[in-house]
Amino acid sequence: MPINIRKYLKKAYLFFDTLTIKYTIDPTTPNTVYAATFNGVFKSTDGCANWIALMPFAEMIAIDPVNQNILYAVGGGILKR
């Protein structure tokens, strides 16, 4: 079943009052969404209804294709895992 990305983006847009740079959806758990913003990296486990802060600003985020429990974040020339 394809993921309805528009549904997630609309909910995330309403939550964040800042520019969101990148969204990443967990391919094994579609209700888990990560957002990289100028205010930090956030995670939602309920389809973008609620968010928790994970770390400060990141320009790019990606979920490890082998282990979905690992999120890579890059910002200011630093890679965090």
BATI-982311 format. One record per residue (C-alpha): residue number from 1; x, y, z; residue in three letters; chain. Coordinates in steps of 0.1 Angstrom, whole numbers, plus 5000, padded with zeros to 4 digits. Each point is the difference from the previous one (the first is absolute). Layout:
# BATI-982311
@i:NUM&xx:X&yy:Y&zz:Z&aa:ALA&ch:A .
...
# end
This chain:
# BATI-982311
@i:1&xx:5000&yy:5000&zz:5000&aa:MET&ch:A .
@i:2&xx:5015&yy:5034&zz:4990&aa:PRO&ch:A .
@i:3&xx:5007&yy:5026&zz:5026&aa:ILE&ch:A .
@i:4&xx:4978&yy:5031&zz:4998&aa:ASN&ch:A .
@i:5&xx:5028&yy:5026&zz:5003&aa:ILE&ch:A .
@i:6&xx:4977&yy:5029&zz:4996&aa:ARG&ch:A .
@i:7&xx:4981&yy:4991&zz:5032&aa:LYS&ch:A .
@i:8&xx:5033&yy:5000&zz:5019&aa:TYR&ch:A .
@i:9&xx:5013&yy:5033&zz:4985&aa:LEU&ch:A .
@i:10&xx:4967&yy:5018&zz:5008&aa:LYS&ch:A .
@i:11&xx:5001&yy:4989&zz:5036&aa:LYS&ch:A .
@i:12&xx:5037&yy:5008&zz:5004&aa:ALA&ch:A .
@i:13&xx:4995&yy:5034&zz:4983&aa:TYR&ch:A .
@i:14&xx:4974&yy:5009&zz:5026&aa:LEU&ch:A .
@i:15&xx:5023&yy:4990&zz:5028&aa:PHE&ch:A .
@i:16&xx:5032&yy:5017&zz:4991&aa:PHE&ch:A .
@i:17&xx:5002&yy:5038&zz:4998&aa:ASP&ch:A .
@i:18&xx:5033&yy:4998&zz:4983&aa:THR&ch:A .
@i:19&xx:5014&yy:4988&zz:4966&aa:LEU&ch:A .
@i:20&xx:5002&yy:4963&zz:4999&aa:THR&ch:A .
@i:21&xx:5030&yy:4989&zz:4979&aa:ILE&ch:A .
@i:22&xx:4994&yy:4962&zz:4997&aa:LYS&ch:A .
@i:23&xx:4975&yy:4973&zz:5010&aa:TYR&ch:A .
@i:24&xx:5008&yy:4964&zz:5003&aa:THR&ch:A .
@i:25&xx:4974&yy:4972&zz:5005&aa:ILE&ch:A .
@i:26&xx:5010&yy:4967&zz:5015&aa:ASP&ch:A .
@i:27&xx:4993&yy:4974&zz:4973&aa:PRO&ch:A .
@i:28&xx:4991&yy:4973&zz:5025&aa:THR&ch:A .
@i:29&xx:4979&yy:5022&zz:5023&aa:THR&ch:A .
@i:30&xx:4983&yy:5027&zz:4978&aa:PRO&ch:A .
@i:31&xx:4985&yy:5018&zz:5030&aa:ASN&ch:A .
@i:32&xx:5036&yy:5008&zz:5011&aa:THR&ch:A .
@i:33&xx:5012&yy:5032&zz:4983&aa:VAL&ch:A .
@i:34&xx:5031&yy:5021&zz:5005&aa:TYR&ch:A .
@i:35&xx:5003&yy:5037&zz:4992&aa:ALA&ch:A .
@i:36&xx:5031&yy:5021&zz:4997&aa:ALA&ch:A .
@i:37&xx:4993&yy:5037&zz:5007&aa:THR&ch:A .
@i:38&xx:5020&yy:5031&zz:5009&aa:PHE&ch:A .
@i:39&xx:4988&yy:4994&zz:5036&aa:ASN&ch:A .
@i:40&xx:5012&yy:4964&zz:5002&aa:GLY&ch:A .
@i:41&xx:4993&yy:4964&zz:4990&aa:VAL&ch:A .
@i:42&xx:4967&yy:4987&zz:5011&aa:PHE&ch:A .
@i:43&xx:4983&yy:4965&zz:5000&aa:LYS&ch:A .
@i:44&xx:4963&yy:4991&zz:4999&aa:SER&ch:A .
@i:45&xx:4988&yy:4965&zz:5006&aa:THR&ch:A .
@i:46&xx:4963&yy:5008&zz:4995&aa:ASP&ch:A .
@i:47&xx:4998&yy:5013&zz:4964&aa:GLY&ch:A .
@i:48&xx:5011&yy:5036&zz:5008&aa:CYS&ch:A .
@i:49&xx:4975&yy:5007&zz:5027&aa:ALA&ch:A .
@i:50&xx:5026&yy:5004&zz:5027&aa:ASN&ch:A .
@i:51&xx:5038&yy:5006&zz:4998&aa:TRP&ch:A .
@i:52&xx:5030&yy:4996&zz:5023&aa:ILE&ch:A .
@i:53&xx:5033&yy:5018&zz:4996&aa:ALA&ch:A .
@i:54&xx:5030&yy:4978&zz:4993&aa:LEU&ch:A .
@i:55&xx:5029&yy:5023&zz:4994&aa:MET&ch:A .
@i:56&xx:5009&yy:5036&zz:4988&aa:PRO&ch:A .
@i:57&xx:4999&yy:5011&zz:4964&aa:PHE&ch:A .
@i:58&xx:5008&yy:4976&zz:4972&aa:ALA&ch:A .
@i:59&xx:5001&yy:5006&zz:4962&aa:GLU&ch:A .
@i:60&xx:4994&yy:4964&zz:4990&aa:MET&ch:A .
@i:61&xx:4986&yy:4969&zz:5016&aa:ILE&ch:A .
@i:62&xx:4998&yy:4964&zz:4988&aa:ALA&ch:A .
@i:63&xx:4989&yy:4967&zz:5015&aa:ILE&ch:A .
@i:64&xx:5025&yy:4972&zz:4997&aa:ASP&ch:A .
@i:65&xx:4987&yy:4976&zz:4973&aa:PRO&ch:A .
@i:66&xx:5012&yy:4969&zz:5019&aa:VAL&ch:A .
@i:67&xx:4991&yy:5010&zz:5036&aa:ASN&ch:A .
@i:68&xx:4970&yy:5024&zz:5002&aa:GLN&ch:A .
@i:69&xx:5009&yy:5007&zz:5037&aa:ASN&ch:A .
@i:70&xx:5029&yy:5021&zz:4988&aa:ILE&ch:A .
@i:71&xx:4994&yy:5036&zz:4988&aa:LEU&ch:A .
@i:72&xx:5029&yy:5019&zz:4984&aa:TYR&ch:A .
@i:73&xx:4999&yy:5038&zz:5003&aa:ALA&ch:A .
@i:74&xx:5025&yy:5025&zz:4984&aa:VAL&ch:A .
@i:75&xx:5003&yy:5036&zz:5010&aa:GLY&ch:A .
@i:76&xx:5028&yy:5025&zz:5001&aa:GLY&ch:A .
@i:77&xx:5024&yy:4974&zz:4985&aa:GLY&ch:A .
@i:78&xx:4993&yy:4975&zz:5028&aa:ILE&ch:A .
@i:79&xx:4985&yy:4966&zz:4995&aa:LEU&ch:A .
@i:80&xx:4981&yy:4986&zz:5030&aa:LYS&ch:A .
@i:81&xx:4986&yy:4965&zz:5003&aa:ARG&ch:A .
# end
